[in-house]
Amino acid sequence: MSTNIQLRSGWVTFAAVMAGIAGVYNILSGIAAIAESDRTEEIAEVLYGVDISAWGWFWLILGIVQVVVAYLIYARSTAGLYLGLVWAFLSATLTVFLIFQAPLWALTVLALDVLVIYALCSNAEEFGTT
């Protein structure tokens, strides 16, 4: 009797959930910017004439890609592993630039990115890699 039990760690599921949360947040941010409410118009004035609508489309598309990456990580796809690592490394790198502007937010995001990187690297065998 052969049992084919697929082991799944909570760490990889954590990485997928974090990617999904970031993706949904960016989707909602993109939709809010595209909608051009009074609040986003105020932000546009602060950003020295940046086209908030174009920026909103950028974040909407990025959020959709992040949700797809979250699904790939959850499905234990090798592409999900590599895309998740790239996403977490980029997020951690860019977050460093925010440390002096929003230190608590930046340190929280940086800590979550490090945990995602740890989760994906320490459980790479779940993705069919060694």
C-alpha positions as CSV (number, residue, x, y, z in Angstrom):
1,M,0.0,0.0,0.0
2,S,1.6,3.2,-1.2
3,T,0.5,6.5,0.2
4,N,1.4,9.7,-1.6
5,I,1.1,12.3,1.1
6,Q,2.2,15.7,0.1
7,L,3.8,17.6,2.9
8,R,3.0,21.3,3.2
9,S,4.6,23.7,5.6
10,G,2.9,26.5,7.2
11,W,5.8,28.8,6.2
12,V,5.1,28.4,2.5
13,T,1.4,29.0,3.1
14,F,2.4,32.1,5.1
15,A,4.4,33.4,2.1
16,A,1.4,32.8,-0.2
17,V,-0.9,34.7,2.1
18,M,1.5,37.6,2.5
19,A,1.8,37.8,-1.3
20,G,-2.0,37.7,-1.6
21,I,-2.5,40.4,1.0
22,A,0.0,42.7,-0.8
23,G,-1.7,42.0,-4.1
24,V,-5.2,42.8,-2.9
25,Y,-3.9,45.9,-1.1
26,N,-2.3,47.1,-4.4
27,I,-5.4,46.3,-6.4
28,L,-7.5,48.4,-4.0
29,S,-5.0,51.2,-4.1
30,G,-5.0,51.1,-7.9
31,I,-8.7,51.2,-8.1
32,A,-8.9,54.1,-5.7
33,A,-6.3,56.1,-7.8
34,I,-8.1,55.3,-11.0
35,A,-11.5,56.4,-9.5
36,E,-9.9,59.9,-8.9
37,S,-11.8,60.8,-5.7
38,D,-11.2,64.0,-3.9
39,R,-8.6,62.3,-1.7
40,T,-6.5,61.1,-4.7
41,E,-6.7,64.6,-6.3
42,E,-5.2,66.0,-3.1
43,I,-2.5,63.4,-3.3
44,A,-1.9,64.3,-6.9
45,E,-1.3,68.0,-5.9
46,V,1.3,66.9,-3.3
47,L,3.0,64.7,-5.9
48,Y,3.7,67.7,-8.2
49,G,1.4,66.8,-11.1
50,V,2.0,63.1,-11.3
51,D,-0.8,61.5,-13.3
52,I,-2.6,59.6,-10.5
53,S,-4.7,57.7,-13.0
54,A,-1.7,56.2,-14.8
55,W,-0.1,55.4,-11.4
56,G,-3.4,53.7,-10.4
57,W,-3.3,51.5,-13.5
58,F,0.3,50.6,-12.6
59,W,-0.6,49.5,-9.1
60,L,-3.7,47.7,-10.3
61,I,-1.7,45.6,-12.8
62,L,1.1,45.0,-10.2
63,G,-1.6,43.9,-7.7
64,I,-3.1,41.4,-10.1
65,V,0.4,40.0,-10.8
66,Q,1.0,39.6,-7.1
67,V,-2.2,37.7,-6.6
68,V,-1.2,35.4,-9.4
69,V,2.2,34.9,-7.7
70,A,0.4,34.2,-4.4
71,Y,-1.6,31.5,-6.1
72,L,1.5,30.0,-7.7
73,I,3.3,29.9,-4.3
74,Y,0.3,28.3,-2.7
75,A,0.1,25.7,-5.5
76,R,3.9,25.0,-4.9
77,S,4.8,25.9,-8.5
78,T,8.5,26.4,-9.2
79,A,7.6,29.6,-11.0
80,G,5.9,30.8,-7.8
81,L,9.0,30.1,-5.8
82,Y,11.2,32.2,-8.1
83,L,8.7,35.0,-8.6
84,G,7.9,35.1,-4.9
85,L,11.6,35.5,-4.1
86,V,12.1,38.2,-6.7
87,W,9.0,40.0,-5.4
88,A,10.2,39.8,-1.7
89,F,13.7,40.9,-2.6
90,L,12.5,43.9,-4.6
91,S,10.0,44.8,-1.9
92,A,12.7,44.6,0.8
93,T,15.1,46.7,-1.3
94,L,12.6,49.4,-2.1
95,T,11.4,49.5,1.5
96,V,14.8,50.5,2.7
97,F,14.3,53.9,1.0
98,L,11.2,54.5,3.2
99,I,12.8,53.9,6.5
100,F,13.4,57.6,7.3
101,Q,9.9,58.7,6.0
102,A,7.8,56.0,7.6
103,P,10.0,53.9,9.9
104,L,7.4,51.7,11.6
105,W,5.7,50.8,8.3
106,A,9.1,50.2,6.6
107,L,10.5,48.0,9.4
108,T,7.2,46.0,9.4
109,V,7.3,45.5,5.7
110,L,11.0,44.7,5.8
111,A,10.4,42.1,8.5
112,L,7.6,40.4,6.6
113,D,9.7,40.4,3.4
114,V,12.6,38.7,5.3
115,L,10.1,36.1,6.7
116,V,8.8,35.4,3.2
117,I,12.3,35.0,1.8
118,Y,13.1,32.6,4.7
119,A,9.8,30.7,4.1
120,L,10.5,30.2,0.4
121,C,14.2,29.4,0.7
122,S,14.0,27.0,3.7
123,N,11.2,25.0,2.1
124,A,12.2,24.9,-1.5
125,E,11.8,21.1,-1.6
126,E,8.0,21.6,-1.5
127,F,8.3,23.2,-5.0
128,G,10.1,20.3,-6.5
129,T,13.5,21.8,-6.2
130,T,16.4,20.8,-4.0
